[in-house]
Amino acid sequence: MSGYGDVLLVEDNQADVRLTMHILSEIRNIHRVQVARDGEQALNLIFGTDHVASKAPVAVFTLVLLDLKLPKINGVEVLKELKENEATKAMPVVVFSSSRQVSDVDRCYQLGANGYVQKPVAFEHFEDMVRRIADFWLGANLTASPAAFCELVSPKYKSETGQT
């Protein structure tokens, strides 16, 4: 399902949050952006406050932009929980991290990351990279519809999105 969608930005660095939100606010294919400041908050937004990896999600995002170095629950663990759950494994997760370590990149792809992008340091490169990610994942890419996982998606999410 291409077009308008919700984005989950999982980032603990306030400067990166502000910059990413500013860039994403200018992109027309985004319905809304939710921010999680740590891994626990991200999982709570997706699975509810009593998140369990096998549980049906209460929210489905068109794109998850995930930092690795997060408080409480790190990004690798968040990625692992999302990709091990039948109802969320098709949710696109792009790791957006300052880490360029081969072990981090390899581990994320082994766990099912849809992409791994190193955060540029310079503002203009950062802006360009966020726009490129959004252009592909929210424009060109066709994502799975939440309806494809209807029996796995929570009743609360179905009622909020008009699915039956």
N, CA, C and O of each residue as an XYZ file, in Angstrom:
656
protein
N       0.858     -1.176      0.000
C       0.000      0.000      0.000
C       0.892      1.222      0.000
O       1.502      1.542      1.020
N       0.978      1.897     -1.102
C       1.820      3.077     -1.221
C       0.994      4.311     -0.903
O      -0.233      4.294     -0.997
N       1.677      5.375     -0.527
C       0.973      6.627     -0.291
C       1.036      7.024      1.155
O       2.051      6.827      1.823
N      -0.062      7.591      1.644
C      -0.100      8.126      2.988
C       0.074      7.027      4.013
O      -0.485      5.938      3.883
N       0.865      7.334      5.043
C       1.066      6.356      6.071
C       1.636      6.983      7.324
O       2.043      8.145      7.342
N       1.652      6.192      8.350
C       2.220      6.608      9.622
C       3.654      6.127      9.722
O       3.981      5.013      9.313
N       4.496      6.972     10.266
C       5.907      6.669     10.458
C       6.195      6.654     11.950
O       5.722      7.513     12.695
N       6.977      5.665     12.379
C       7.457      5.630     13.751
C       8.944      5.935     13.716
O       9.722      5.191     13.119
N       9.337      7.022     14.352
C      10.734      7.403     14.488
C      11.183      6.998     15.880
O      10.674      7.510     16.877
N      12.139      6.077     15.948
C      12.650      5.600     17.238
C      14.049      6.171     17.391
O      15.008      5.672     16.803
N      14.149      7.222     18.189
C      15.389      7.990     18.290
C      15.466      8.672     19.645
O      14.489      9.277     20.088
N      16.608      8.584     20.308
C      16.759      9.206     21.617
C      17.512     10.530     21.570
O      17.502     11.269     22.554
N      18.159     10.847     20.466
C      18.913     12.088     20.337
C      17.960     13.209     19.928
O      17.402     13.185     18.831
N      17.777     14.187     20.809
C      16.797     15.255     20.578
C      17.091     16.044     19.312
O      16.163     16.407     18.589
N      18.364     16.320     19.027
C      18.711     17.073     17.823
C      18.325     16.285     16.569
O      17.803     16.858     15.613
N      18.581     14.969     16.571
C      18.210     14.138     15.426
C      16.694     14.048     15.277
O      16.182     14.008     14.158
N      15.977     14.015     16.390
C      14.509     13.986     16.344
C      13.986     15.266     15.702
O      13.167     15.217     14.784
N      14.463     16.417     16.190
C      13.991     17.698     15.648
C      14.281     17.808     14.157
O      13.414     18.202     13.377
N      15.492     17.460     13.768
C      15.878     17.568     12.362
C      15.060     16.616     11.489
O      14.566     17.009     10.432
N      14.920     15.379     11.925
C      14.158     14.394     11.153
C      12.688     14.797     11.057
O      12.082     14.683      9.992
N      12.120     15.260     12.152
C      10.719     15.695     12.151
C      10.525     16.880     11.204
O       9.526     16.939     10.487
N      11.454     17.808     11.197
C      11.371     18.961     10.303
C      11.362     18.497      8.845
O      10.549     18.961      8.046
N      12.257     17.594      8.511
C      12.347     17.095      7.134
C      11.085     16.312      6.766
O      10.515     16.514      5.694
N      10.658     15.428      7.651
C       9.475     14.606      7.363
C       8.200     15.446      7.272
O       7.268     15.082      6.555
N       8.156     16.561      7.992
C       6.952     17.414      7.952
C       6.731     18.015      6.567
O       5.621     18.442      6.249
N       7.762     18.051      5.752
C       7.662     18.611      4.405
C       7.310     17.564      3.348
O       7.163     17.895      2.172
N       7.174     16.314      3.761
C       6.914     15.229      2.816
C       5.429     14.922      2.807
O       4.836     14.683      3.859
N       4.826     14.926      1.634
C       3.370     14.818      1.521
C       2.818     13.412      1.723
O       1.626     13.273      1.996
N       3.617     12.383      1.602
C       3.108     11.012      1.720
C       2.976     10.527      3.158
O       2.702      9.350      3.394
N       3.166     11.406      4.099
C       3.137     11.002      5.508
C       1.868     11.521      6.163
O       1.557     12.710      6.102
N       1.147     10.608      6.787
C      -0.056     10.993      7.523
C       0.342     11.592      8.869
O      -0.070     12.700      9.212
N       1.152     10.844      9.632
C       1.658     11.375     10.900
C       2.937     10.643     11.277
O       3.195      9.519     10.846
N       3.732     11.331     12.106
C       4.980     10.762     12.610
C       4.860     10.678     14.118
O       4.561     11.666     14.789
N       5.097      9.490     14.641
C       5.141      9.309     16.086
C       6.588      9.074     16.479
O       7.343      8.429     15.750
N       6.969      9.599     17.633
C       8.342      9.480     18.099
C       8.381      8.652     19.371
O       7.615      8.879     20.308
N       9.289      7.688     19.382
C       9.589      6.920     20.593
C      11.025      7.248     20.958
O      11.914      7.194     20.108
N      11.255      7.586     22.212
C      12.589      8.020     22.655
C      13.457      6.874     23.163
O      14.636      7.066     23.462
N      12.870      5.686     23.260
C      13.638      4.508     23.659
C      12.942      3.268     23.109
O      11.819      3.333     22.609
N      13.635      2.143     23.213
C      13.094      0.910     22.655
C      11.823      0.433     23.330
O      10.925     -0.102     22.679
N      11.750      0.628     24.625
C      10.548      0.208     25.357
C       9.330      1.002     24.895
O       8.253      0.439     24.697
N       9.504      2.299     24.727
C       8.399      3.138     24.264
C       7.966      2.729     22.854
O       6.774      2.733     22.547
N       8.923      2.380     22.002
C       8.592      1.938     20.640
C       7.734      0.681     20.670
O       6.711      0.604     19.991
N       8.152     -0.296     21.456
C       7.388     -1.545     21.544
C       6.021     -1.306     22.168
O       5.044     -1.949     21.784
N       5.943     -0.386     23.129
C       4.650     -0.054     23.734
C       3.711      0.598     22.719
O       2.509      0.333     22.731
N       4.244      1.442     21.848
C       3.415      2.071     20.812
C       2.875      1.034     19.830
O       1.745      1.146     19.355
N       3.689      0.029     19.531
C       3.282     -0.983     18.555
C       2.417     -2.071     19.171
O       1.384     -2.434     18.607
N       2.824     -2.593     20.318
C       2.137     -3.743     20.920
C       1.251     -3.391     22.114
O       0.540     -4.260     22.619
N       1.275     -2.153     22.573
C       0.533     -1.782     23.769
C       1.464     -1.801     24.968
O       2.598     -2.270     24.869
N       0.999     -1.300     26.090
C       1.868     -1.132     27.249
C       2.370     -2.433     27.853
O       3.383     -2.435     28.552
N       1.693     -3.520     27.602
C       2.158     -4.808     28.123
C       2.750     -5.627     26.977
O       2.428     -6.803     26.811
N       3.622     -4.987     26.188
C       4.112     -5.613     24.958
C       4.691     -7.000     25.204
O       5.453     -7.245     26.140
N       4.289     -7.871     24.325
C       4.779     -9.241     24.288
C       5.020     -9.532     22.814
O       4.162     -9.251     21.978
N       6.178    -10.091     22.490
C       6.555    -10.276     21.083
C       5.539    -11.100     20.292
O       5.410    -10.910     19.083
N       4.825    -11.997     20.936
C       3.877    -12.843     20.219
C       2.491    -12.203     20.108
O       1.596    -12.759     19.471
N       2.319    -11.043     20.724
C       1.024    -10.375     20.765
C       0.734     -9.634     19.459
O       1.653     -9.193     18.770
N      -0.543     -9.503     19.130
C      -0.954     -8.735     17.959
C      -0.681     -7.252     18.209
O      -0.855     -6.778     19.332
N      -0.258     -6.518     17.187
C       0.028     -5.099     17.380
C      -1.243     -4.277     17.552
O      -2.309     -4.647     17.060
N      -1.114     -3.161     18.254
C      -2.219     -2.210     18.364
C      -2.019     -1.082     17.367
O      -2.926     -0.275     17.164
N      -0.839     -1.010     16.734
C      -0.555     -0.010     15.711
C       0.337     -0.626     14.641
O       1.240     -1.405     14.944
N       0.073     -0.269     13.391
C       0.893     -0.718     12.268
C       1.418      0.534     11.581
O       0.653      1.452     11.283
N       2.718      0.571     11.333
C       3.347      1.729     10.715
C       3.786      1.400      9.291
O       4.190      0.276      8.997
N       3.702      2.395      8.419
C       4.153      2.242      7.044
C       5.673      2.162      7.000
O       6.245      1.542      6.104
N       6.328      2.799      7.984
C       7.782      2.789      8.071
C       8.202      2.993      9.509
O       7.638      3.823     10.222
N       9.197      2.228      9.931
C       9.833      2.431     11.225
C      11.279      2.830     10.946
O      12.034      2.075     10.333
N      11.658      4.024     11.402
C      13.047      4.481     11.342
C      13.639      4.228     12.721
O      13.215      4.838     13.703
N      14.610      3.336     12.796
C      15.075      2.811     14.078
C      16.544      3.085     14.329
O      17.401      2.655     13.557
N      16.836      3.794     15.395
C      18.217      3.964     15.849
C      18.611      2.707     16.619
O      17.742      2.008     17.140
N      19.878      2.416     16.698
C      20.333      1.219     17.422
C      20.648      1.481     18.881
O      20.275      0.700     19.756
N      21.331      2.573     19.138
C      21.797      2.872     20.496
C      20.688      3.596     21.250
O      20.619      4.826     21.257
N      19.821      2.807     21.886
C      18.662      3.355     22.586
C      18.683      2.976     24.057
O      19.212      1.923     24.414
N      18.117      3.813     24.914
C      17.985      3.428     26.317
C      16.904      2.358     26.509
O      16.072      2.133     25.630
N      16.934      1.725     27.640
C      15.985      0.696     28.085
C      16.067     -0.573     27.253
O      16.565     -1.588     27.739
N      15.595     -0.545     26.019
C      15.690     -1.693     25.111
C      16.375     -1.181     23.851
O      15.901     -0.232     23.226
N      17.489     -1.805     23.477
C      18.235     -1.291     22.318
C      17.526     -1.605     21.005
O      16.602     -2.417     20.955
N      17.977     -0.946     19.953
C      17.350     -1.081     18.650
C      17.392     -2.486     18.082
O      16.466     -2.902     17.386
N      18.455     -3.222     18.371
C      18.556     -4.604     17.883
C      17.445     -5.453     18.482
O      16.847     -6.271     17.783
N      17.164     -5.271     19.755
C      16.087     -6.028     20.411
C      14.714     -5.623     19.878
O      13.836     -6.471     19.717
N      14.525     -4.335     19.606
C      13.265     -3.875     19.019
C      13.075     -4.535     17.659
O      12.008     -5.073     17.361
N      14.119     -4.487     16.837
C      14.070     -5.108     15.513
C      13.747     -6.593     15.620
O      12.920     -7.110     14.869
N      14.392     -7.266     16.541
C      14.172     -8.704     16.727
C      12.710     -8.994     17.068
O      12.107     -9.905     16.499
N      12.142     -8.222     17.995
C      10.739     -8.448     18.376
C       9.790     -8.189     17.203
O       8.827     -8.929     17.002
N      10.065     -7.143     16.437
C       9.189     -6.827     15.301
C       9.255     -7.895     14.219
O       8.234     -8.251     13.631
N      10.430     -8.395     13.958
C      10.589     -9.346     12.855
C      10.253    -10.785     13.255
O      10.060    -11.630     12.381
N      10.179    -11.075     14.538
C       9.769    -12.415     14.990
C       8.262    -12.541     15.113
O       7.751    -13.655     15.235
N       7.542    -11.441     15.085
C       6.092    -11.449     15.229
C       5.448    -11.543     13.849
O       5.737    -10.726     12.974
N       4.587    -12.524     13.648
C       3.929    -12.728     12.355
C       3.175    -11.488     11.874
O       3.126    -11.224     10.673
N       2.590    -10.729     12.798
C       1.776     -9.580     12.419
C       2.593     -8.328     12.135
O       2.072     -7.381     11.545
N       3.859     -8.298     12.538
C       4.664     -7.095     12.311
C       5.906     -7.349     11.453
O       6.626     -6.407     11.122
N       6.163     -8.593     11.093
C       7.400     -8.861     10.356
C       7.424     -8.220      8.974
O       8.507     -8.000      8.431
N       6.274     -7.914      8.387
C       6.244     -7.257      7.081
C       6.353     -5.734      7.202
O       6.487     -5.041      6.193
N       6.296     -5.216      8.421
C       6.407     -3.774      8.630
C       7.837     -3.337      8.283
O       8.790     -3.836      8.882
N       8.001     -2.418      7.329
C       9.349     -2.009      6.952
C      10.092     -1.312      8.094
O       9.604     -0.340      8.671
N      11.271     -1.826      8.403
C      12.119     -1.239      9.435
C      13.453     -0.884      8.786
O      14.179     -1.751      8.299
N      13.755      0.409      8.792
C      15.036      0.884      8.290
C      15.844      1.362      9.483
O      15.442      2.279     10.200
N      16.991      0.724      9.684
C      17.884      1.133     10.758
C      18.580      2.406     10.278
O      19.165      2.440      9.196
N      18.506      3.449     11.103
C      19.103      4.747     10.796
C      20.007      5.090     11.962
O      19.573      5.684     12.949
N      21.262      4.710     11.840
C      22.190      4.742     12.965
C      23.514      5.384     12.581
O      23.896      5.395     11.410
N      24.201      5.913     13.566
C      25.535      6.454     13.323
C      26.570      5.334     13.230
O      27.686      5.558     12.761
N      26.209      4.146     13.668
C      27.144      3.019     13.639
C      27.387      2.540     12.219
O      26.468      2.381     11.416
N      28.656      2.318     11.947
C      29.049      1.773     10.659
C      29.746      0.427     10.853
O      30.359     -0.108      9.929
N      29.642     -0.105     12.060
C      30.305     -1.375     12.369
C      29.667     -2.505     11.567
O      28.446     -2.661     11.533
N      30.519     -3.276     10.933
C      30.052     -4.393     10.111
C      29.200     -5.345     10.943
O      28.204     -5.876     10.452
N      29.583     -5.561     12.191
C      28.808     -6.473     13.040
C      27.390     -5.957     13.279
O      26.452     -6.753     13.330
N      27.215     -4.646     13.425
C      25.872     -4.065     13.587
C      25.055     -4.228     12.306
O      23.893     -4.631     12.344
N      25.673     -3.912     11.187
C      24.983     -4.011      9.894
C      24.561     -5.462      9.647
O      23.406     -5.740      9.325
N      25.516     -6.378      9.804
C      25.220     -7.798      9.568
C      24.128     -8.307     10.490
O      23.215     -9.004     10.047
N      24.211     -7.968     11.765
C      23.221     -8.437     12.746
C      21.821     -7.937     12.386
O      20.849     -8.688     12.469
N      21.724     -6.683     11.993
C      20.414     -6.126     11.650
C      19.816     -6.814     10.425
O      18.625     -7.123     10.408
N      20.629     -7.052      9.412
C      20.111     -7.759      8.241
C      19.762     -9.205      8.573
O      18.787     -9.739      8.045
N      20.538     -9.843      9.434
C      20.218    -11.216      9.851
C      18.876    -11.267     10.560
O      18.148    -12.254     10.447
N      18.546    -10.216     11.284
C      17.272    -10.170     12.013
C      16.096     -9.738     11.138
O      14.947     -9.804     11.573
N      16.374     -9.297      9.908
C      15.288     -8.948      8.995
C      15.114     -7.480      8.702
O      14.080     -7.087      8.162
N      16.099     -6.644      9.041
C      15.988     -5.215      8.706
C      15.771     -5.071      7.207
O      16.345     -5.814      6.411
N      14.940     -4.112      6.833
C      14.674     -3.859      5.422
C      15.721     -2.940      4.805
O      15.854     -2.866      3.584
N      16.453     -2.249      5.653
C      17.511     -1.369      5.195
C      18.359     -0.935      6.365
O      17.925     -0.980      7.516
N      19.572     -0.513      6.061
C      20.489     -0.006      7.083
C      21.187      1.197      6.479
O      21.911      1.071      5.491
N      20.973      2.366      7.071
C      21.536      3.608      6.561
C      22.320      4.281      7.676
O      21.815      4.480      8.781
N      23.575      4.631      7.364
C      24.367      5.356      8.347
C      23.943      6.820      8.334
O      23.826      7.431      7.272
N      23.712      7.380      9.526
C      23.327      8.788      9.635
C      24.502      9.667      9.217
O      25.596      9.552      9.769
N      24.276     10.527      8.261
C      25.328     11.478      7.900
C      25.476     12.538      9.000
O      24.525     12.828      9.725
N      26.654     13.098      9.110
C      26.920     14.111     10.127
C      26.513     15.501      9.625
O      25.916     16.276     10.371
N      26.828     15.814      8.386
C      26.530     17.133      7.835
C      25.027     17.284      7.598
O      24.366     16.358      7.127
N      24.499     18.462      7.930
C      23.067     18.730      7.817
C      22.525     18.413      6.427
O      21.521     17.714      6.292
N      23.205     18.939      5.375
C      22.656     18.751      4.034
C      22.630     17.295      3.626
O      21.725     16.871      2.907
N      23.604     16.523      4.069
C      23.623     15.089      3.755
C      22.559     14.341      4.568
O      21.929     13.406      4.073
N      22.368     14.765      5.818
C      21.341     14.177      6.676
C      19.972     14.407      6.042
O      19.170     13.481      5.920
N      19.716     15.638      5.646
C      18.435     15.977      5.020
C      18.217     15.159      3.750
O      17.134     14.614      3.539
N      19.227     15.074      2.918
C      19.133     14.312      1.676
C      18.841     12.840      1.951
O      18.029     12.227      1.258
N      19.491     12.280      2.947
C      19.308     10.860      3.253
C      17.900     10.579      3.768
O      17.281      9.592      3.370
N      17.387     11.438      4.650
C      16.019     11.248      5.158
C      15.017     11.346      4.002
O      14.070     10.562      3.932
N      15.222     12.289      3.115
C      14.331     12.428      1.956
C      14.402     11.200      1.045
O      13.374     10.738      0.550
N      15.580     10.681      0.827
C      15.730      9.478     -0.004
C      15.016      8.283      0.622
O      14.335      7.527     -0.070
N      15.175      8.120      1.929
C      14.499      7.017      2.632
C      12.992      7.169      2.473
O      12.299      6.213      2.126
N      12.489      8.376      2.729
C      11.049      8.625      2.634
C      10.551      8.456      1.200
O       9.488      7.876      0.976
N      11.306      8.952      0.240
C      10.885      8.819     -1.166
C      10.698      7.356     -1.551
O       9.723      6.997     -2.210
N      11.638      6.520     -1.135
C      11.516      5.115     -1.499
C      10.448      4.410     -0.677
O       9.525      3.826     -1.245
N      10.551      4.449      0.644
C       9.672      3.647      1.500
C       8.245      4.166      1.566
O       7.319      3.396      1.819
N       8.053      5.471      1.340
C       6.709      6.043      1.418
C       6.165      6.446      0.062
O       5.019      6.883     -0.044
N       6.980      6.302     -0.981
C       6.543      6.674     -2.316
C       6.588      5.499     -3.267
O       5.552      4.967     -3.666
N       7.785      5.100     -3.624
C       7.961      4.057     -4.634
C       7.606      2.663     -4.131
O       7.051      1.857     -4.878
N       7.916      2.377     -2.896
C       7.721      1.033     -2.353
C       6.249      0.740     -2.087
O       5.518      1.598     -1.591
N       5.824     -0.460     -2.415
C       4.479     -0.923     -2.064
C       4.604     -1.776     -0.812
O       5.235     -2.833     -0.828
N       4.002     -1.312      0.264
C       4.074     -2.054      1.524
C       2.845     -2.928      1.690
O       1.799     -2.679      1.091
N       2.988     -3.944      2.505
C       1.870     -4.838      2.794
C       0.785     -4.074      3.543
O       1.076     -3.279      4.437
N      -0.426     -4.315      3.181
C      -1.565     -3.706      3.850
C      -1.780     -4.388      5.195
O      -1.588     -5.599      5.307
N      -2.179     -3.625      6.227
C      -2.506     -4.258      7.506
C      -3.599     -5.321      7.342
O      -3.671     -6.270      8.123
N      -4.444     -5.155      6.328
C      -5.507     -6.133      6.092
C      -4.939     -7.500      5.734
O      -5.598     -8.518      5.945
N      -3.721     -7.533      5.192
C      -3.086     -8.805      4.848
C      -2.832     -9.646      6.093
O      -2.683    -10.865      6.014
N      -2.786     -8.981      7.233
C      -2.529     -9.669      8.499
C      -3.712     -9.494      9.440
O      -3.559     -9.511     10.662
N      -4.887     -9.326      8.859
C      -6.091     -8.975      9.608
C      -6.332     -9.850     10.837
O      -6.636     -9.336     11.913
N      -6.200    -11.158     10.684
C      -6.463    -12.020     11.836
C      -5.390    -11.901     12.904
O      -5.587    -12.333     14.040
N      -4.247    -11.313     12.540
C      -3.162    -11.153     13.501
C      -3.139     -9.768     14.127
O      -2.445     -9.554     15.121
N      -3.886     -8.824     13.565
C      -3.897     -7.461     14.066
C      -4.962     -7.339     15.152
O      -6.040     -7.925     15.048
N      -4.649     -6.575     16.188
C      -5.549     -6.472     17.333
C      -6.896     -5.867     16.945
O      -6.967     -5.058     16.020
N      -7.969     -6.255     17.647
C      -9.300     -5.686     17.388
C      -9.323     -4.168     17.539
O     -10.042     -3.489     16.806
N      -8.542     -3.622     18.485
C      -8.489     -2.178     18.693
C      -7.977     -1.486     17.432
O      -8.545     -0.482     17.003
N      -6.916     -2.012     16.841
C      -6.357     -1.416     15.624
C      -7.368     -1.520     14.485
O      -7.546     -0.569     13.723
N      -8.029     -2.670     14.364
C      -9.017     -2.844     13.301
C     -10.136     -1.818     13.411
O     -10.539     -1.222     12.412
N     -10.634     -1.614     14.620
C     -11.740     -0.671     14.783
C     -11.293      0.768     14.521
O     -12.057      1.558     13.968
N     -10.066      1.118     14.912
C      -9.557      2.474     14.694
C      -9.300      2.758     13.224
O      -9.359      3.913     12.803
N      -9.018      1.734     12.437
C      -8.713      1.919     11.020
C      -9.883      1.536     10.115
O      -9.751      1.587      8.892
N     -11.017      1.155     10.686
C     -12.204      0.828      9.910
C     -12.159     -0.541      9.252
O     -12.912     -0.797      8.313
N     -11.283     -1.429      9.730
C     -11.206     -2.774      9.176
C     -12.180     -3.682      9.917
O     -12.434     -3.492     11.106
N     -12.708     -4.641      9.228
C     -13.625     -5.568      9.890
C     -13.141     -6.983      9.741
O     -13.784     -7.910     10.234
